[in-house]
């Protein structure tokens, strides 16, 4: 069982990614706004993350459509190898 100090150390060591993950990379929201993430137990602000809105969703959908068009005709194994090259036999 962890002590309170161990929990505190684990929390402090954690890094919260603050950008959105779009098209295989981290990026700020289109309008660069952020949203505070608050620990409800302490009211401490623990991060400011990308505040994604409809423009960000539209961009994500466009990236997904492009990826689908590009990869839909590839054999399944080839597609899998591109995602997990070290884990495919």
Backbone atoms as SQL, in Angstrom:
CREATE TABLE atoms (id INTEGER PRIMARY KEY, chain TEXT, resi INTEGER, resn TEXT, atom TEXT, x REAL, y REAL, z REAL);
INSERT INTO atoms VALUES
  (1, 'A', 1, 'UNK', 'N', 0.845, -1.185, 0.000),
  (2, 'A', 1, 'UNK', 'CA', 0.000, 0.000, 0.000),
  (3, 'A', 1, 'UNK', 'C', 0.889, 1.246, 0.000),
  (4, 'A', 2, 'UNK', 'N', 0.523, 2.199, -0.829),
  (5, 'A', 2, 'UNK', 'CA', 1.326, 3.414, -0.943),
  (6, 'A', 2, 'UNK', 'C', 1.026, 4.380, 0.199),
  (7, 'A', 3, 'UNK', 'N', 2.064, 5.104, 0.577),
  (8, 'A', 3, 'UNK', 'CA', 1.881, 6.149, 1.577),
  (9, 'A', 3, 'UNK', 'C', 1.381, 7.414, 0.887),
  (10, 'A', 4, 'UNK', 'N', 0.929, 8.362, 1.675),
  (11, 'A', 4, 'UNK', 'CA', 0.468, 9.627, 1.106),
  (12, 'A', 4, 'UNK', 'C', 1.607, 10.306, 0.358),
  (13, 'A', 5, 'UNK', 'N', 2.809, 10.245, 0.909),
  (14, 'A', 5, 'UNK', 'CA', 3.956, 10.874, 0.250),
  (15, 'A', 5, 'UNK', 'C', 4.230, 10.221, -1.107),
  (16, 'A', 6, 'UNK', 'N', 4.092, 8.912, -1.199),
  (17, 'A', 6, 'UNK', 'CA', 4.299, 8.224, -2.473),
  (18, 'A', 6, 'UNK', 'C', 3.254, 8.653, -3.498),
  (19, 'A', 7, 'UNK', 'N', 2.009, 8.822, -3.062),
  (20, 'A', 7, 'UNK', 'CA', 0.967, 9.289, -3.973),
  (21, 'A', 7, 'UNK', 'C', 1.266, 10.701, -4.456),
  (22, 'A', 8, 'UNK', 'N', 1.732, 11.553, -3.556),
  (23, 'A', 8, 'UNK', 'CA', 2.076, 12.930, -3.923),
  (24, 'A', 8, 'UNK', 'C', 3.205, 12.934, -4.940),
  (25, 'A', 9, 'UNK', 'N', 4.228, 12.127, -4.705),
  (26, 'A', 9, 'UNK', 'CA', 5.361, 12.046, -5.635),
  (27, 'A', 9, 'UNK', 'C', 4.920, 11.532, -6.997),
  (28, 'A', 10, 'UNK', 'N', 4.040, 10.545, -7.011),
  (29, 'A', 10, 'UNK', 'CA', 3.543, 10.010, -8.280),
  (30, 'A', 10, 'UNK', 'C', 2.758, 11.079, -9.030),
  (31, 'A', 11, 'UNK', 'N', 1.922, 11.802, -8.335),
  (32, 'A', 11, 'UNK', 'CA', 1.127, 12.861, -8.965),
  (33, 'A', 11, 'UNK', 'C', 2.026, 13.941, -9.550),
  (34, 'A', 12, 'UNK', 'N', 3.035, 14.342, -8.803),
  (35, 'A', 12, 'UNK', 'CA', 3.930, 15.401, -9.265),
  (36, 'A', 12, 'UNK', 'C', 4.769, 14.964, -10.455),
  (37, 'A', 13, 'UNK', 'N', 5.017, 13.671, -10.575),
  (38, 'A', 13, 'UNK', 'CA', 5.825, 13.151, -11.680),
  (39, 'A', 13, 'UNK', 'C', 5.016, 13.012, -12.973),
  (40, 'A', 14, 'UNK', 'N', 3.695, 13.010, -12.868),
  (41, 'A', 14, 'UNK', 'CA', 2.857, 12.832, -14.050),
  (42, 'A', 14, 'UNK', 'C', 2.856, 14.085, -14.914),
  (43, 'A', 15, 'UNK', 'N', 2.891, 13.850, -16.195),
  (44, 'A', 15, 'UNK', 'CA', 2.818, 14.947, -17.148),
  (45, 'A', 15, 'UNK', 'C', 1.502, 14.814, -17.908),
  (46, 'A', 16, 'UNK', 'N', 0.716, 15.856, -17.894),
  (47, 'A', 16, 'UNK', 'CA', -0.555, 15.853, -18.616),
  (48, 'A', 16, 'UNK', 'C', -0.337, 16.585, -19.931),
  (49, 'A', 17, 'UNK', 'N', -0.517, 15.860, -21.029),
  (50, 'A', 17, 'UNK', 'CA', -0.365, 16.493, -22.345),
  (51, 'A', 17, 'UNK', 'C', -1.459, 17.533, -22.495),
  (52, 'A', 18, 'UNK', 'N', -1.068, 18.729, -22.871),
  (53, 'A', 18, 'UNK', 'CA', -2.019, 19.832, -22.910),
  (54, 'A', 18, 'UNK', 'C', -2.545, 20.123, -24.311),
  (55, 'A', 19, 'UNK', 'N', -1.978, 19.479, -25.311),
  (56, 'A', 19, 'UNK', 'CA', -2.415, 19.725, -26.686),
  (57, 'A', 19, 'UNK', 'C', -3.304, 18.584, -27.166),
  (58, 'A', 20, 'UNK', 'N', -4.064, 18.853, -28.201),
  (59, 'A', 20, 'UNK', 'CA', -4.913, 17.827, -28.817),
  (60, 'A', 20, 'UNK', 'C', -4.046, 16.942, -29.713),
  (61, 'A', 21, 'UNK', 'N', -4.452, 15.690, -29.895),
  (62, 'A', 21, 'UNK', 'CA', -3.723, 14.760, -30.759),
  (63, 'A', 21, 'UNK', 'C', -4.486, 14.632, -32.067),
  (64, 'A', 22, 'UNK', 'N', -3.971, 15.279, -33.118),
  (65, 'A', 22, 'UNK', 'CA', -4.616, 15.271, -34.430),
  (66, 'A', 22, 'UNK', 'C', -3.617, 14.881, -35.503),
  (67, 'A', 23, 'UNK', 'N', -4.018, 13.984, -36.362),
  (68, 'A', 23, 'UNK', 'CA', -3.201, 13.584, -37.503),
  (69, 'A', 23, 'UNK', 'C', -1.816, 13.090, -37.084),
  (70, 'A', 24, 'UNK', 'N', -1.765, 12.373, -35.973),
  (71, 'A', 24, 'UNK', 'CA', -0.517, 11.770, -35.531),
  (72, 'A', 24, 'UNK', 'C', 0.431, 12.697, -34.795),
  (73, 'A', 25, 'UNK', 'N', -0.039, 13.880, -34.415),
  (74, 'A', 25, 'UNK', 'CA', 0.841, 14.778, -33.665),
  (75, 'A', 25, 'UNK', 'C', 0.033, 15.653, -32.715),
  (76, 'A', 26, 'UNK', 'N', 0.722, 16.144, -31.706),
  (77, 'A', 26, 'UNK', 'CA', 0.077, 17.029, -30.743),
  (78, 'A', 26, 'UNK', 'C', 0.047, 18.445, -31.294),
  (79, 'A', 27, 'UNK', 'N', -1.087, 19.101, -31.133),
  (80, 'A', 27, 'UNK', 'CA', -1.261, 20.447, -31.656),
  (81, 'A', 27, 'UNK', 'C', -2.214, 21.239, -30.762),
  (82, 'A', 28, 'UNK', 'N', -2.060, 22.543, -30.768),
  (83, 'A', 28, 'UNK', 'CA', -2.979, 23.401, -30.016),
  (84, 'A', 28, 'UNK', 'C', -4.338, 23.410, -30.706),
  (85, 'A', 29, 'UNK', 'N', -5.348, 23.843, -29.993),
  (86, 'A', 29, 'UNK', 'CA', -6.666, 24.015, -30.602),
  (87, 'A', 29, 'UNK', 'C', -6.560, 25.056, -31.712),
  (88, 'A', 30, 'UNK', 'N', -7.437, 24.971, -32.694),
  (89, 'A', 30, 'UNK', 'CA', -7.397, 25.882, -33.841),
  (90, 'A', 30, 'UNK', 'C', -7.374, 27.338, -33.376),
  (91, 'A', 31, 'UNK', 'N', -8.227, 27.674, -32.411),
  (92, 'A', 31, 'UNK', 'CA', -8.258, 29.065, -31.933),
  (93, 'A', 31, 'UNK', 'C', -7.323, 29.302, -30.743),
  (94, 'A', 32, 'UNK', 'N', -6.532, 28.294, -30.411),
  (95, 'A', 32, 'UNK', 'CA', -5.510, 28.340, -29.355),
  (96, 'A', 32, 'UNK', 'C', -6.068, 28.601, -27.957),
  (97, 'A', 33, 'UNK', 'N', -7.359, 28.358, -27.746),
  (98, 'A', 33, 'UNK', 'CA', -7.912, 28.510, -26.404),
  (99, 'A', 33, 'UNK', 'C', -7.641, 27.256, -25.586),
  (100, 'A', 34, 'UNK', 'N', -7.659, 27.420, -24.271),
  (101, 'A', 34, 'UNK', 'CA', -7.422, 26.296, -23.372),
  (102, 'A', 34, 'UNK', 'C', -8.535, 26.210, -22.336),
  (103, 'A', 35, 'UNK', 'N', -8.555, 25.091, -21.653),
  (104, 'A', 35, 'UNK', 'CA', -9.548, 24.819, -20.629),
  (105, 'A', 35, 'UNK', 'C', -8.804, 24.384, -19.373),
  (106, 'A', 36, 'UNK', 'N', -9.117, 24.989, -18.238),
  (107, 'A', 36, 'UNK', 'CA', -8.474, 24.600, -16.987),
  (108, 'A', 36, 'UNK', 'C', -9.010, 23.256, -16.521),
  (109, 'A', 37, 'UNK', 'N', -8.101, 22.391, -16.086),
  (110, 'A', 37, 'UNK', 'CA', -8.472, 21.120, -15.480),
  (111, 'A', 37, 'UNK', 'C', -8.200, 21.278, -13.991),
  (112, 'A', 38, 'UNK', 'N', -9.239, 21.099, -13.185),
  (113, 'A', 38, 'UNK', 'CA', -9.144, 21.358, -11.752),
  (114, 'A', 38, 'UNK', 'C', -9.307, 20.062, -10.969),
  (115, 'A', 39, 'UNK', 'N', -8.436, 19.865, -9.988),
  (116, 'A', 39, 'UNK', 'CA', -8.570, 18.747, -9.071),
  (117, 'A', 39, 'UNK', 'C', -9.732, 19.084, -8.135),
  (118, 'A', 40, 'UNK', 'N', -10.831, 18.333, -8.171),
  (119, 'A', 40, 'UNK', 'CA', -11.996, 18.680, -7.359),
  (120, 'A', 40, 'UNK', 'C', -11.754, 18.534, -5.856),
  (121, 'A', 41, 'UNK', 'N', -10.769, 17.744, -5.482),
  (122, 'A', 41, 'UNK', 'CA', -10.489, 17.553, -4.060),
  (123, 'A', 41, 'UNK', 'C', -9.752, 18.740, -3.459),
  (124, 'A', 42, 'UNK', 'N', -8.950, 19.431, -4.294),
  (125, 'A', 42, 'UNK', 'CA', -8.119, 20.517, -3.768),
  (126, 'A', 42, 'UNK', 'C', -8.384, 21.860, -4.433),
  (127, 'A', 43, 'UNK', 'N', -9.180, 21.858, -5.484),
  (128, 'A', 43, 'UNK', 'CA', -9.421, 23.052, -6.313),
  (129, 'A', 43, 'UNK', 'C', -8.144, 23.568, -6.971),
  (130, 'A', 44, 'UNK', 'N', -7.121, 22.735, -7.019),
  (131, 'A', 44, 'UNK', 'CA', -5.855, 23.096, -7.657),
  (132, 'A', 44, 'UNK', 'C', -5.982, 22.923, -9.173),
  (133, 'A', 45, 'UNK', 'N', -5.492, 23.897, -9.923),
  (134, 'A', 45, 'UNK', 'CA', -5.447, 23.768, -11.381),
  (135, 'A', 45, 'UNK', 'C', -4.274, 22.852, -11.709),
  (136, 'A', 46, 'UNK', 'N', -4.570, 21.713, -12.339),
  (137, 'A', 46, 'UNK', 'CA', -3.510, 20.752, -12.625),
  (138, 'A', 46, 'UNK', 'C', -3.059, 20.777, -14.079),
  (139, 'A', 47, 'UNK', 'N', -3.831, 21.426, -14.941),
  (140, 'A', 47, 'UNK', 'CA', -3.429, 21.535, -16.348),
  (141, 'A', 47, 'UNK', 'C', -4.319, 22.541, -17.056),
  (142, 'A', 48, 'UNK', 'N', -3.843, 23.011, -18.173),
  (143, 'A', 48, 'UNK', 'CA', -4.629, 23.809, -19.113),
  (144, 'A', 48, 'UNK', 'C', -4.546, 23.073, -20.442),
  (145, 'A', 49, 'UNK', 'N', -5.640, 22.424, -20.824),
  (146, 'A', 49, 'UNK', 'CA', -5.631, 21.599, -22.031),
  (147, 'A', 49, 'UNK', 'C', -6.273, 22.337, -23.202),
  (148, 'A', 50, 'UNK', 'N', -5.991, 21.853, -24.403),
  (149, 'A', 50, 'UNK', 'CA', -6.578, 22.454, -25.608),
  (150, 'A', 50, 'UNK', 'C', -8.097, 22.379, -25.520),
  (151, 'A', 51, 'UNK', 'N', -8.735, 23.506, -25.750),
  (152, 'A', 51, 'UNK', 'CA', -10.204, 23.550, -25.730),
  (153, 'A', 51, 'UNK', 'C', -10.686, 23.391, -27.171),
  (154, 'A', 52, 'UNK', 'N', -10.895, 22.154, -27.554),
  (155, 'A', 52, 'UNK', 'CA', -11.279, 21.852, -28.932),
  (156, 'A', 52, 'UNK', 'C', -12.751, 22.179, -29.155),
  (157, 'A', 53, 'UNK', 'N', -13.007, 22.811, -30.276),
  (158, 'A', 53, 'UNK', 'CA', -14.365, 23.209, -30.637),
  (159, 'A', 53, 'UNK', 'C', -14.707, 22.606, -31.997),
  (160, 'A', 54, 'UNK', 'N', -15.760, 23.075, -32.612),
  (161, 'A', 54, 'UNK', 'CA', -16.225, 22.470, -33.862),
  (162, 'A', 54, 'UNK', 'C', -15.173, 22.539, -34.969),
  (163, 'A', 55, 'UNK', 'N', -14.375, 23.592, -35.025),
  (164, 'A', 55, 'UNK', 'CA', -13.331, 23.679, -36.055),
  (165, 'A', 55, 'UNK', 'C', -12.295, 22.574, -35.870),
  (166, 'A', 56, 'UNK', 'N', -11.994, 22.240, -34.618),
  (167, 'A', 56, 'UNK', 'CA', -11.047, 21.158, -34.343),
  (168, 'A', 56, 'UNK', 'C', -11.646, 19.807, -34.722),
  (169, 'A', 57, 'UNK', 'N', -12.932, 19.634, -34.450),
  (170, 'A', 57, 'UNK', 'CA', -13.612, 18.390, -34.825),
  (171, 'A', 57, 'UNK', 'C', -13.629, 18.250, -36.343),
  (172, 'A', 58, 'UNK', 'N', -13.938, 19.335, -37.042),
  (173, 'A', 58, 'UNK', 'CA', -13.943, 19.300, -38.510),
  (174, 'A', 58, 'UNK', 'C', -12.570, 18.910, -39.047),
  (175, 'A', 59, 'UNK', 'N', -11.528, 19.449, -38.449),
  (176, 'A', 59, 'UNK', 'CA', -10.166, 19.125, -38.866),
  (177, 'A', 59, 'UNK', 'C', -9.853, 17.651, -38.605),
  (178, 'A', 60, 'UNK', 'N', -10.239, 17.153, -37.438),
  (179, 'A', 60, 'UNK', 'CA', -10.009, 15.744, -37.111),
  (180, 'A', 60, 'UNK', 'C', -10.749, 14.829, -38.084),
  (181, 'A', 61, 'UNK', 'N', -11.976, 15.180, -38.429),
  (182, 'A', 61, 'UNK', 'CA', -12.755, 14.383, -39.384),
  (183, 'A', 61, 'UNK', 'C', -12.083, 14.401, -40.755),
  (184, 'A', 62, 'UNK', 'N', -11.599, 15.549, -41.179),
  (185, 'A', 62, 'UNK', 'CA', -10.905, 15.648, -42.469),
  (186, 'A', 62, 'UNK', 'C', -9.656, 14.764, -42.481),
  (187, 'A', 63, 'UNK', 'N', -8.878, 14.804, -41.403),
  (188, 'A', 63, 'UNK', 'CA', -7.687, 13.946, -41.315),
  (189, 'A', 63, 'UNK', 'C', -8.076, 12.471, -41.373),
  (190, 'A', 64, 'UNK', 'N', -9.156, 12.112, -40.689),
  (191, 'A', 64, 'UNK', 'CA', -9.608, 10.718, -40.690),
  (192, 'A', 64, 'UNK', 'C', -10.057, 10.288, -42.083),
  (193, 'A', 65, 'UNK', 'N', -10.765, 11.157, -42.791),
  (194, 'A', 65, 'UNK', 'CA', -11.196, 10.837, -44.157),
  (195, 'A', 65, 'UNK', 'C', -9.999, 10.615, -45.070),
  (196, 'A', 66, 'UNK', 'N', -9.007, 11.484, -44.961),
  (197, 'A', 66, 'UNK', 'CA', -7.801, 11.334, -45.789),
  (198, 'A', 66, 'UNK', 'C', -7.092, 10.018, -45.498),
  (199, 'A', 67, 'UNK', 'N', -6.963, 9.700, -44.216),
  (200, 'A', 67, 'UNK', 'CA', -6.290, 8.457, -43.838),
  (201, 'A', 67, 'UNK', 'C', -7.063, 7.250, -44.353),
  (202, 'A', 68, 'UNK', 'N', -8.381, 7.298, -44.261),
  (203, 'A', 68, 'UNK', 'CA', -9.192, 6.189, -44.735),
  (204, 'A', 68, 'UNK', 'C', -9.040, 6.004, -46.239),
  (205, 'A', 69, 'UNK', 'N', -9.122, 7.096, -46.990),
  (206, 'A', 69, 'UNK', 'CA', -8.984, 7.006, -48.445),
  (207, 'A', 69, 'UNK', 'C', -7.628, 6.444, -48.835),
  (208, 'A', 70, 'UNK', 'N', -6.613, 6.849, -48.125),
  (209, 'A', 70, 'UNK', 'CA', -5.252, 6.422, -48.440),
  (210, 'A', 70, 'UNK', 'C', -5.032, 4.944, -48.112),
  (211, 'A', 71, 'UNK', 'N', -5.653, 4.461, -47.041),
  (212, 'A', 71, 'UNK', 'CA', -5.331, 3.127, -46.558),
  (213, 'A', 71, 'UNK', 'C', -6.413, 2.083, -46.768),
  (214, 'A', 72, 'UNK', 'N', -7.573, 2.454, -47.267),
  (215, 'A', 72, 'UNK', 'CA', -8.674, 1.494, -47.333),
  (216, 'A', 72, 'UNK', 'C', -8.419, 0.331, -48.277),
  (217, 'A', 73, 'UNK', 'N', -7.591, 0.514, -49.285),
  (218, 'A', 73, 'UNK', 'CA', -7.343, -0.553, -50.238),
  (219, 'A', 73, 'UNK', 'C', -6.103, -1.382, -49.895),
  (220, 'A', 74, 'UNK', 'N', -5.399, -1.026, -48.844),
  (221, 'A', 74, 'UNK', 'CA', -4.207, -1.784, -48.458),
  (222, 'A', 74, 'UNK', 'C', -4.613, -3.105, -47.813),
  (223, 'A', 75, 'UNK', 'N', -3.790, -4.134, -47.994),
  (224, 'A', 75, 'UNK', 'CA', -4.060, -5.392, -47.294),
  (225, 'A', 75, 'UNK', 'C', -4.032, -5.159, -45.784),
  (226, 'A', 76, 'UNK', 'N', -4.810, -5.910, -45.059),
  (227, 'A', 76, 'UNK', 'CA', -4.908, -5.718, -43.610),
  (228, 'A', 76, 'UNK', 'C', -3.556, -5.846, -42.918),
  (229, 'A', 77, 'UNK', 'N', -2.754, -6.817, -43.293),
  (230, 'A', 77, 'UNK', 'CA', -1.465, -7.012, -42.640),
  (231, 'A', 77, 'UNK', 'C', -0.573, -5.805, -42.856),
  (232, 'A', 78, 'UNK', 'N', -0.570, -5.256, -44.051),
  (233, 'A', 78, 'UNK', 'CA', 0.243, -4.080, -44.337),
  (234, 'A', 78, 'UNK', 'C', -0.189, -2.907, -43.474),
  (235, 'A', 79, 'UNK', 'N', -1.482, -2.729, -43.360),
  (236, 'A', 79, 'UNK', 'CA', -2.012, -1.651, -42.539),
  (237, 'A', 79, 'UNK', 'C', -1.603, -1.838, -41.082),
  (238, 'A', 80, 'UNK', 'N', -1.695, -3.064, -40.590),
  (239, 'A', 80, 'UNK', 'CA', -1.321, -3.359, -39.209),
  (240, 'A', 80, 'UNK', 'C', 0.160, -3.138, -38.989),
  (241, 'A', 81, 'UNK', 'N', 0.974, -3.535, -39.941),
  (242, 'A', 81, 'UNK', 'CA', 2.414, -3.371, -39.794),
  (243, 'A', 81, 'UNK', 'C', 2.793, -1.902, -39.674),
  (244, 'A', 82, 'UNK', 'N', 2.078, -1.032, -40.337),
  (245, 'A', 82, 'UNK', 'CA', 2.391, 0.391, -40.252),
  (246, 'A', 82, 'UNK', 'C', 2.081, 0.942, -38.869),
  (247, 'A', 83, 'UNK', 'N', 1.075, 0.400, -38.223),
  (248, 'A', 83, 'UNK', 'CA', 0.699, 0.890, -36.900),
  (249, 'A', 83, 'UNK', 'C', 1.574, 0.262, -35.817),
  (250, 'A', 84, 'UNK', 'N', 1.788, -1.044, -35.895),
  (251, 'A', 84, 'UNK', 'CA', 2.527, -1.766, -34.873),
  (252, 'A', 84, 'UNK', 'C', 3.654, -2.598, -35.490),
  (253, 'A', 85, 'UNK', 'N', 4.644, -1.985, -36.104),
  (254, 'A', 85, 'UNK', 'CA', 5.664, -2.759, -36.810),
  (255, 'A', 85, 'UNK', 'C', 6.460, -3.702, -35.913),
  (256, 'A', 86, 'UNK', 'N', 6.610, -3.387, -34.648),
  (257, 'A', 86, 'UNK', 'CA', 7.400, -4.228, -33.750),
  (258, 'A', 86, 'UNK', 'C', 6.591, -5.377, -33.161),
  (259, 'A', 87, 'UNK', 'N', 5.275, -5.324, -33.292),
  (260, 'A', 87, 'UNK', 'CA', 4.437, -6.322, -32.655),
  (261, 'A', 87, 'UNK', 'C', 3.823, -7.316, -33.630),
  (262, 'A', 88, 'UNK', 'N', 4.040, -7.132, -34.922),
  (263, 'A', 88, 'UNK', 'CA', 3.475, -8.033, -35.915),
  (264, 'A', 88, 'UNK', 'C', 4.488, -9.128, -36.222),
  (265, 'A', 89, 'UNK', 'N', 4.029, -10.382, -36.215),
  (266, 'A', 89, 'UNK', 'CA', 4.934, -11.512, -36.492),
  (267, 'A', 89, 'UNK', 'C', 5.271, -11.592, -37.960);
